[in-house]
Structure formats: C-alpha cells, structure tokens
Amino acid sequence: MKKSERLHDMMRYLNNREFFNLNDLMQRYHISKSTALRDIASLEQLGMPIYAEHGRNGRYGILRNTLLSPIVFTMDEVYALYFAMLTLEAYQSTPFHLSVNTLNEKFESCLSEKQIRQIHQMRKVLQLESYPHAHISSFLDQILQSILHECRCTIQYSKQNQTQAYQTYEVQFIKISARFGQWYAGGIESDTGRYRVFRCDRITGIQEEEGHSQVSVDELLRRSQEGYRSEGSIEFEVEIREQARDLYYKEPYPSMRLEDGETTLIRGFYNPGEEGFIADYFIRFGEGVLSVKPETLKQVIQERVERMLRHYRGLY
C-alpha cells in the first residue's frame, strides 16, 4: 500500500476513535514504529487535530471539539465523483432538492486549483452521452418519500398525448429508475395487485393515503417479481443478428432475456394488452431481426410498420 493510500485509510480508521497508540497503527498497517511516527506527523500536517499524552501508558488522542479534516480523495476518485455528478445535467428534474450548478460549485470548492484544472481538462476529452428531456417530473421527491414511508398514494396520470385527460390510480411505489434522461416509477396497483411502471413526467398529482395497512418495500419487490406475469401471458422468441445484441443491452426489460448459442435469441413473455409495446420495441431493431414467434406478434409488428410506411408515403 502506498503512503498516500495508507494515510487516506488511516484518516477513516481514526475518525471514529477517541484515542489510539502506535501499536494500533503498526499492527493494522504492518509498519514499523518509525513509519507510524512519520504517518502521525503527516496526518497532523493534513489538519487532523492529534495530541500526545505522555507517560508510562502514553497514547494519542483526537480533539472532538474540532472538526476533522475532510476525507482526501485520490485523483481517480475525484474524476469518478465529478462525472457521476455531471450525469444529473441530463435531467430536468431529480428526486433531490438541489441545483446541479450549485452542487458543482461546492464540489470544486473542496478541490485544489490543480485538481480543478485537471477535471476541466478531463471533461473536454471524456464525454458521457446523455439524452436530455424537456419534460419535467414534478413529484419525484414525493414519490421517493412515499417509498421511504412505505405508504400508498393516489396519483393522477395523464393519458398519452392528452394533456387535459387523466386517470386515477392507487399505488404503492417501490422503485424509481432513470433511463435515457427520463424518470420512471414502479409500484403495485392496489386494485389489481399488478406491478406497473409509470412515466413520472405524466404524473400530474399525488396524495399519500393514510389509514391503509402498509406493506414493506421488500415484500412488494418480492411480489412484483412473482406476480408480474399474468395467467394469460404469451411467450415470444425473436432471433436477431449478432450485431444487434448491443441494441438489447442498451434497454433490456425484466420480462426478457438474451440467449447465445448457434443463434442469438431474445426470449420472454408479455401480458395481454402489451403486444403494441413489445412490437414497438422490436421495430427499433430494424433489419437486425431474423425471425419472430408467435405469428400474432409478427402480425402486430407488420401492421405497425405498414401504418408507418403509409404515413411517410402520404407526406409532401
């Protein structure tokens, strides 16, 4: 272990201790007495408030009325944290009450001028693809709080392409996910007991319901995995070209899996009423699709492609 790595770990190790002695450091890090003394001196230079108690049973103490110096990050850790933070820029909304610009300013205030120059230079050459959305998800924080409180909610959900029309659902949310710049919330419908995924930007109102028996998130996650498939579900099998595997990896769904062998297959199932969704999914693969089963799914895909073709033929 390099000295810099040892010092970083030592700061974390000592952070929760009131006293320590040389033997603690020597045994934990397999270092000599002289090395332990030099490390203590280095920690003091970094700002850790260490004092020595002399005597027969001498030891070192850490002042508790003084804030310890912040954890020091390696440059690779700085890069990782910085670019993880930058991914938030792709989202118009987050479940957190924060400004990405303000967060960035606070983060950079903890870095040296050299580190700031390095991350700015790194940002020029290392790019993270994002998919910005103009849609705002106004209730992400309330959805997150309802999950943490393990309570049911009544939501108003706007219908697709109809801003004035909406449906009402009672649901206990158990998961929030982000994909391609868009937020989704998954939960169990109270009426049907089925797992559903809602686009968060189409939730126009939310109200936590009191007085209902609560079910733990862990239990609901188990139910969602077991009960997602209905009795009338339909199995499908789609053979794709090997080059099309990347399209699957970009956006797989829990109800499907990729199987490699002599052929590359996507197998799975869909519940009644989800044919259109599955058809739209495979239309994205274009000529990467080699065969489709069952025939009913193939027909739905053909009808959608033909409708799209008629649309483009009718354009000026």
C-alpha positions as a Markdown table, in Angstrom:
| # | Residue | x | y | z |
|---|---|---|---|---|
| 1 | Met | 0.0 | 0.0 | 0.0 |
| 2 | Lys | 1.4 | 3.4 | -1.0 |
| 3 | Lys | 1.8 | 6.0 | 1.7 |
| 4 | Ser | -0.9 | 8.3 | 0.3 |
| 5 | Glu | -3.4 | 5.3 | 0.2 |
| 6 | Arg | -2.3 | 4.4 | 3.8 |
| 7 | Leu | -2.9 | 7.9 | 5.1 |
| 8 | His | -6.4 | 8.1 | 3.5 |
| 9 | Asp | -7.3 | 4.8 | 5.1 |
| 10 | Met | -5.8 | 5.9 | 8.4 |
| 11 | Met | -7.9 | 9.0 | 8.5 |
| 12 | Arg | -11.1 | 6.9 | 8.0 |
| 13 | Tyr | -9.9 | 4.4 | 10.6 |
| 14 | Leu | -9.1 | 7.1 | 13.3 |
| 15 | Asn | -12.1 | 9.3 | 12.5 |
| 16 | Asn | -14.4 | 7.3 | 14.9 |
| 17 | Arg | -11.7 | 6.8 | 17.6 |
| 18 | Glu | -11.1 | 9.0 | 20.6 |
| 19 | Phe | -7.6 | 7.5 | 21.4 |
| 20 | Phe | -5.1 | 5.3 | 19.8 |
| 21 | Asn | -1.5 | 4.2 | 20.2 |
| 22 | Leu | 1.4 | 3.4 | 18.0 |
| 23 | Asn | 0.8 | -0.4 | 18.2 |
| 24 | Asp | -2.7 | 0.1 | 16.8 |
| 25 | Leu | -1.2 | 1.6 | 13.6 |
| 26 | Met | 1.8 | -0.8 | 13.4 |
| 27 | Gln | -0.4 | -3.9 | 13.6 |
| 28 | Arg | -3.2 | -2.7 | 11.3 |
| 29 | Tyr | -0.8 | -1.4 | 8.6 |
| 30 | His | 2.2 | -3.7 | 9.2 |
| 31 | Ile | 4.5 | -0.8 | 9.5 |
| 32 | Ser | 7.5 | 0.0 | 11.8 |
| 33 | Lys | 7.4 | 2.3 | 14.8 |
| 34 | Ser | 9.4 | 5.0 | 12.9 |
| 35 | Thr | 7.0 | 4.8 | 9.9 |
| 36 | Ala | 4.0 | 5.1 | 12.3 |
| 37 | Leu | 5.5 | 8.2 | 13.9 |
| 38 | Arg | 6.1 | 9.8 | 10.4 |
| 39 | Asp | 2.5 | 8.9 | 9.4 |
| 40 | Ile | 1.1 | 10.7 | 12.5 |
| 41 | Ala | 3.2 | 13.7 | 11.7 |
| 42 | Ser | 1.8 | 13.6 | 8.1 |
| 43 | Leu | -1.8 | 13.4 | 9.5 |
| 44 | Glu | -1.2 | 16.5 | 11.6 |
| 45 | Gln | 0.1 | 18.3 | 8.6 |
| 46 | Leu | -3.2 | 17.4 | 6.8 |
| 47 | Gly | -5.1 | 19.0 | 9.6 |
| 48 | Met | -6.1 | 16.1 | 11.8 |
| 49 | Pro | -6.2 | 17.5 | 15.5 |
| 50 | Ile | -4.0 | 14.9 | 17.2 |
| 51 | Tyr | -2.4 | 15.4 | 20.6 |
| 52 | Ala | 0.0 | 13.2 | 22.5 |
| 53 | Glu | -0.4 | 12.1 | 26.2 |
| 54 | His | 3.0 | 11.3 | 27.6 |
| 55 | Gly | 3.8 | 9.0 | 30.4 |
| 56 | Arg | 4.2 | 5.3 | 31.1 |
| 57 | Asn | 1.0 | 4.4 | 29.2 |
| 58 | Gly | 1.3 | 7.2 | 26.6 |
| 59 | Arg | -1.2 | 7.4 | 23.8 |
| 60 | Tyr | -2.5 | 9.8 | 21.2 |
| 61 | Gly | -5.9 | 11.5 | 21.3 |
| 62 | Ile | -8.1 | 13.3 | 18.8 |
| 63 | Leu | -9.8 | 16.5 | 19.7 |
| 64 | Arg | -13.5 | 16.2 | 19.5 |
| 65 | Asn | -14.3 | 19.9 | 19.7 |
| 66 | Thr | -12.5 | 20.5 | 16.4 |
| 67 | Leu | -13.8 | 19.3 | 13.1 |
| 68 | Leu | -11.6 | 16.7 | 11.5 |
| 69 | Ser | -10.2 | 17.5 | 8.1 |
| 70 | Pro | -12.3 | 16.2 | 5.2 |
| 71 | Ile | -11.5 | 12.8 | 3.6 |
| 72 | Val | -8.9 | 13.3 | 0.9 |
| 73 | Phe | -9.8 | 11.7 | -2.4 |
| 74 | Thr | -7.4 | 10.4 | -4.9 |
| 75 | Met | -7.5 | 11.9 | -8.4 |
| 76 | Asp | -9.2 | 8.9 | -9.9 |
| 77 | Glu | -11.9 | 9.2 | -7.1 |
| 78 | Val | -12.3 | 12.9 | -8.0 |
| 79 | Tyr | -12.8 | 12.1 | -11.6 |
| 80 | Ala | -15.4 | 9.4 | -10.8 |
| 81 | Leu | -17.4 | 11.6 | -8.4 |
| 82 | Tyr | -17.2 | 14.6 | -10.8 |
| 83 | Phe | -18.6 | 12.7 | -13.8 |
| 84 | Ala | -21.2 | 10.9 | -11.8 |
| 85 | Met | -22.4 | 14.3 | -10.8 |
| 86 | Leu | -22.4 | 15.6 | -14.3 |
| 87 | Thr | -25.0 | 12.9 | -15.3 |
| 88 | Leu | -27.6 | 14.8 | -13.4 |
| 89 | Glu | -27.3 | 17.6 | -16.0 |
| 90 | Ala | -29.3 | 15.4 | -18.4 |
| 91 | Tyr | -32.4 | 15.5 | -16.2 |
| 92 | Gln | -34.8 | 18.4 | -16.0 |
| 93 | Ser | -35.9 | 17.0 | -12.6 |
| 94 | Thr | -34.4 | 15.0 | -9.8 |
| 95 | Pro | -35.8 | 13.5 | -6.6 |
| 96 | Phe | -33.4 | 15.8 | -4.7 |
| 97 | His | -33.8 | 19.4 | -3.9 |
| 98 | Leu | -30.6 | 20.7 | -5.5 |
| 99 | Ser | -29.1 | 22.7 | -8.3 |
| 100 | Val | -26.5 | 20.9 | -10.3 |
| 101 | Asn | -24.6 | 24.1 | -10.8 |
| 102 | Thr | -24.6 | 24.8 | -7.0 |
| 103 | Leu | -23.5 | 21.2 | -6.3 |
| 104 | Asn | -20.7 | 21.6 | -8.8 |
| 105 | Glu | -19.5 | 24.8 | -7.2 |
| 106 | Lys | -19.5 | 23.2 | -3.7 |
| 107 | Phe | -17.6 | 20.2 | -5.1 |
| 108 | Glu | -15.0 | 22.3 | -6.8 |
| 109 | Ser | -14.6 | 24.4 | -3.6 |
| 110 | Cys | -13.2 | 21.3 | -1.9 |
| 111 | Leu | -10.5 | 20.8 | -4.6 |
| 112 | Ser | -7.2 | 22.4 | -5.2 |
| 113 | Glu | -6.6 | 24.6 | -8.2 |
| 114 | Lys | -4.6 | 21.9 | -9.8 |
| 115 | Gln | -7.4 | 19.3 | -9.4 |
| 116 | Ile | -9.9 | 21.8 | -10.8 |
| 117 | Arg | -7.8 | 22.3 | -13.9 |
| 118 | Gln | -7.4 | 18.6 | -14.3 |
| 119 | Ile | -11.1 | 17.8 | -14.1 |
| 120 | His | -11.9 | 20.6 | -16.5 |
| 121 | Gln | -9.3 | 19.3 | -19.0 |
| 122 | Met | -10.7 | 15.7 | -18.5 |
| 123 | Arg | -14.2 | 16.9 | -19.3 |
| 124 | Lys | -13.1 | 18.1 | -22.7 |
| 125 | Val | -11.8 | 14.6 | -23.7 |
| 126 | Leu | -14.1 | 12.2 | -21.8 |
| 127 | Gln | -17.8 | 12.5 | -22.7 |
| 128 | Leu | -20.8 | 10.9 | -21.2 |
| 129 | Glu | -23.7 | 10.6 | -23.6 |
| 130 | Ser | -27.0 | 11.9 | -22.2 |
| 131 | Tyr | -30.5 | 12.2 | -23.5 |
| 132 | Pro | -31.9 | 15.5 | -22.3 |
| 133 | His | -35.7 | 15.7 | -22.0 |
| 134 | Ala | -37.8 | 18.8 | -21.9 |
| 135 | His | -40.5 | 17.1 | -19.7 |
| 136 | Ile | -40.4 | 18.0 | -16.0 |
| 137 | Ser | -41.3 | 15.4 | -13.4 |
| 138 | Ser | -42.8 | 17.5 | -10.6 |
| 139 | Phe | -43.4 | 14.8 | -8.0 |
| 140 | Leu | -40.2 | 12.8 | -7.9 |
| 141 | Asp | -39.4 | 13.9 | -4.3 |
| 142 | Gln | -42.9 | 12.9 | -3.1 |
| 143 | Ile | -42.7 | 9.6 | -4.9 |
| 144 | Leu | -39.3 | 8.9 | -3.2 |
| 145 | Gln | -40.7 | 9.9 | 0.2 |
| 146 | Ser | -43.7 | 7.6 | -0.3 |
| 147 | Ile | -41.3 | 4.7 | -0.9 |
| 148 | Leu | -39.3 | 5.5 | 2.2 |
| 149 | His | -42.5 | 5.8 | 4.3 |
| 150 | Glu | -43.9 | 2.6 | 2.7 |
| 151 | Cys | -47.3 | 4.2 | 2.1 |
| 152 | Arg | -49.9 | 4.1 | -0.7 |
| 153 | Cys | -50.6 | 7.0 | -2.9 |
| 154 | Thr | -53.4 | 8.2 | -5.2 |
| 155 | Ile | -52.0 | 9.6 | -8.3 |
| 156 | Gln | -53.4 | 11.5 | -11.3 |
| 157 | Tyr | -51.9 | 10.2 | -14.5 |
| 158 | Ser | -52.3 | 12.0 | -17.8 |
| 159 | Lys | -53.2 | 9.9 | -20.9 |
| 160 | Gln | -50.7 | 9.7 | -23.7 |
| 161 | Asn | -51.0 | 12.8 | -26.0 |
| 162 | Gln | -53.9 | 14.1 | -24.0 |
| 163 | Thr | -52.9 | 16.9 | -21.6 |
| 164 | Gln | -56.4 | 17.5 | -20.2 |
| 165 | Ala | -57.5 | 13.9 | -19.7 |
| 166 | Tyr | -56.1 | 11.8 | -16.8 |
| 167 | Gln | -56.8 | 8.5 | -14.9 |
| 168 | Thr | -56.6 | 7.9 | -11.2 |
| 169 | Tyr | -54.6 | 5.1 | -9.7 |
| 170 | Glu | -54.0 | 4.0 | -6.1 |
| 171 | Val | -50.5 | 2.5 | -6.0 |
| 172 | Gln | -47.7 | 1.8 | -3.6 |
| 173 | Phe | -44.4 | 2.8 | -5.3 |
| 174 | Ile | -41.4 | 0.6 | -4.7 |
| 175 | Lys | -38.8 | 1.7 | -7.2 |
| 176 | Ile | -37.6 | 4.8 | -9.1 |
| 177 | Ser | -35.4 | 4.4 | -12.2 |
| 178 | Ala | -33.9 | 6.7 | -14.8 |
| 179 | Arg | -33.3 | 5.7 | -18.4 |
| 180 | Phe | -32.2 | 7.9 | -21.3 |
| 181 | Gly | -33.0 | 11.1 | -19.5 |
| 182 | Gln | -36.5 | 10.0 | -18.4 |
| 183 | Trp | -37.7 | 9.1 | -14.9 |
| 184 | Tyr | -39.9 | 6.1 | -14.3 |
| 185 | Ala | -41.6 | 4.9 | -11.0 |
| 186 | Gly | -42.7 | 1.3 | -10.5 |
| 187 | Gly | -45.3 | 0.1 | -8.0 |
| 188 | Ile | -48.1 | -2.2 | -7.1 |
| 189 | Glu | -51.6 | -1.2 | -8.0 |
| 190 | Ser | -54.0 | -1.6 | -5.1 |
| 191 | Asp | -57.0 | -2.7 | -7.2 |
| 192 | Thr | -55.3 | -5.3 | -9.3 |
| 193 | Gly | -52.2 | -6.2 | -7.3 |
| 194 | Arg | -50.2 | -5.9 | -10.5 |
| 195 | Tyr | -46.8 | -4.3 | -10.9 |
| 196 | Arg | -46.9 | -1.2 | -13.2 |
| 197 | Val | -44.4 | 1.3 | -14.4 |
| 198 | Phe | -45.4 | 5.0 | -14.7 |
| 199 | Arg | -43.7 | 7.7 | -16.6 |
| 200 | Cys | -43.0 | 10.3 | -13.9 |
| 201 | Asp | -43.5 | 13.4 | -16.1 |
| 202 | Arg | -47.1 | 12.2 | -16.8 |
| 203 | Ile | -48.0 | 12.1 | -13.1 |
| 204 | Thr | -49.9 | 15.4 | -12.6 |
| 205 | Gly | -50.9 | 14.9 | -8.9 |
| 206 | Ile | -50.1 | 12.7 | -5.9 |
| 207 | Gln | -51.6 | 12.3 | -2.5 |
| 208 | Glu | -50.3 | 10.0 | 0.3 |
| 209 | Glu | -53.2 | 7.9 | 1.7 |
| 210 | Glu | -53.4 | 7.5 | 5.4 |
| 211 | Gly | -55.1 | 4.7 | 7.3 |
| 212 | His | -54.2 | 1.9 | 4.9 |
| 213 | Ser | -52.3 | -1.1 | 6.0 |
| 214 | Gln | -48.7 | -0.7 | 4.9 |
| 215 | Val | -46.7 | -3.4 | 3.2 |
| 216 | Ser | -42.9 | -3.4 | 3.3 |
| 217 | Val | -41.0 | -2.5 | 0.2 |
| 218 | Asp | -39.1 | -5.8 | 0.4 |
| 219 | Glu | -42.3 | -7.7 | 0.4 |
| 220 | Leu | -43.7 | -5.7 | -2.6 |
| 221 | Leu | -40.5 | -6.2 | -4.5 |
| 222 | Arg | -40.9 | -10.0 | -4.0 |
| 223 | Arg | -44.5 | -9.8 | -5.2 |
| 224 | Ser | -43.6 | -7.8 | -8.2 |
| 225 | Gln | -41.1 | -10.4 | -9.3 |
| 226 | Glu | -43.6 | -13.2 | -8.7 |
| 227 | Gly | -46.8 | -11.6 | -9.9 |
| 228 | Tyr | -45.6 | -9.5 | -12.9 |
| 229 | Arg | -46.6 | -12.4 | -15.2 |
| 230 | Ser | -50.3 | -12.9 | -15.6 |
| 231 | Glu | -52.0 | -16.2 | -16.2 |
| 232 | Gly | -52.7 | -15.3 | -19.9 |
| 233 | Ser | -49.2 | -14.2 | -20.6 |
| 234 | Ile | -47.8 | -15.0 | -24.1 |
| 235 | Glu | -44.2 | -16.3 | -24.6 |
| 236 | Phe | -42.2 | -14.9 | -27.5 |
| 237 | Glu | -39.0 | -15.7 | -29.3 |
| 238 | Val | -37.1 | -13.3 | -31.6 |
| 239 | Glu | -34.0 | -14.2 | -33.4 |
| 240 | Ile | -31.6 | -11.3 | -34.0 |
| 241 | Arg | -28.3 | -10.8 | -35.8 |
| 242 | Glu | -25.3 | -10.9 | -33.5 |
| 243 | Gln | -24.5 | -7.3 | -34.4 |
| 244 | Ala | -27.9 | -6.3 | -32.9 |
| 245 | Arg | -27.0 | -7.5 | -29.4 |
| 246 | Asp | -25.9 | -4.0 | -28.5 |
| 247 | Leu | -29.5 | -2.7 | -29.0 |
| 248 | Tyr | -30.7 | -5.3 | -26.5 |
| 249 | Tyr | -28.1 | -4.3 | -23.9 |
| 250 | Lys | -29.0 | -0.6 | -24.2 |
| 251 | Glu | -32.5 | -1.3 | -23.0 |
| 252 | Pro | -33.4 | -4.8 | -21.7 |
| 253 | Tyr | -36.6 | -5.4 | -19.8 |
| 254 | Pro | -37.2 | -7.8 | -16.8 |
| 255 | Ser | -39.6 | -9.9 | -18.9 |
| 256 | Met | -36.9 | -10.8 | -21.5 |
| 257 | Arg | -33.5 | -12.4 | -21.6 |
| 258 | Leu | -30.8 | -12.8 | -24.3 |
| 259 | Glu | -29.6 | -16.4 | -25.1 |
| 260 | Asp | -26.5 | -17.0 | -27.1 |
| 261 | Gly | -25.9 | -20.3 | -28.9 |
| 262 | Glu | -25.9 | -21.3 | -32.5 |
| 263 | Thr | -28.3 | -18.4 | -32.9 |
| 264 | Thr | -28.9 | -15.2 | -30.9 |
| 265 | Leu | -32.4 | -15.2 | -29.3 |
| 266 | Ile | -34.4 | -12.8 | -27.2 |
| 267 | Arg | -36.9 | -14.8 | -25.2 |
| 268 | Gly | -39.5 | -13.6 | -22.9 |
| 269 | Phe | -43.2 | -13.0 | -22.3 |
| 270 | Tyr | -45.8 | -10.3 | -22.5 |
| 271 | Asn | -49.2 | -9.9 | -20.8 |
| 272 | Pro | -52.4 | -9.4 | -22.8 |
| 273 | Gly | -52.6 | -5.7 | -23.9 |
| 274 | Glu | -48.8 | -5.3 | -24.1 |
| 275 | Glu | -48.4 | -6.5 | -27.7 |
| 276 | Gly | -48.0 | -3.0 | -29.0 |
| 277 | Phe | -45.3 | -2.2 | -26.6 |
| 278 | Ile | -43.3 | -5.3 | -27.5 |
| 279 | Ala | -43.9 | -4.7 | -31.2 |
| 280 | Asp | -42.5 | -1.1 | -30.9 |
| 281 | Tyr | -39.5 | -2.4 | -29.0 |
| 282 | Phe | -38.5 | -4.8 | -31.8 |
| 283 | Ile | -39.2 | -2.3 | -34.6 |
| 284 | Arg | -36.2 | -0.5 | -33.3 |
| 285 | Phe | -34.0 | -3.4 | -34.3 |
| 286 | Gly | -34.9 | -2.9 | -38.0 |
| 287 | Glu | -33.2 | -5.5 | -40.2 |
| 288 | Gly | -31.4 | -6.9 | -37.2 |
| 289 | Val | -34.5 | -9.1 | -36.6 |
| 290 | Leu | -34.3 | -12.5 | -38.4 |
| 291 | Ser | -37.5 | -14.2 | -37.1 |
| 292 | Val | -40.4 | -13.6 | -34.8 |
| 293 | Lys | -42.6 | -16.0 | -32.8 |
| 294 | Pro | -45.5 | -16.2 | -32.2 |
| 295 | Glu | -47.1 | -15.3 | -35.5 |
| 296 | Thr | -49.6 | -12.9 | -33.7 |
| 297 | Leu | -46.7 | -10.8 | -32.5 |
| 298 | Lys | -45.2 | -10.8 | -36.0 |
| 299 | Gln | -48.5 | -9.6 | -37.4 |
| 300 | Val | -48.7 | -6.7 | -34.9 |
| 301 | Ile | -45.2 | -5.6 | -35.9 |
| 302 | Gln | -46.1 | -5.8 | -39.6 |
| 303 | Glu | -49.3 | -3.7 | -39.1 |
| 304 | Arg | -47.3 | -1.0 | -37.3 |
| 305 | Val | -44.6 | -0.9 | -40.0 |
| 306 | Glu | -47.2 | -0.8 | -42.7 |
| 307 | Arg | -49.0 | 2.1 | -40.9 |
| 308 | Met | -45.7 | 3.9 | -40.7 |
| 309 | Leu | -45.0 | 3.3 | -44.4 |
| 310 | Arg | -48.4 | 4.7 | -45.3 |
| 311 | His | -47.8 | 7.7 | -43.2 |
| 312 | Tyr | -44.5 | 8.5 | -44.9 |
| 313 | Arg | -45.9 | 7.9 | -48.4 |
| 314 | Gly | -48.6 | 10.5 | -47.6 |
| 315 | Leu | -46.1 | 13.2 | -46.7 |
| 316 | Tyr | -45.4 | 16.0 | -49.1 |
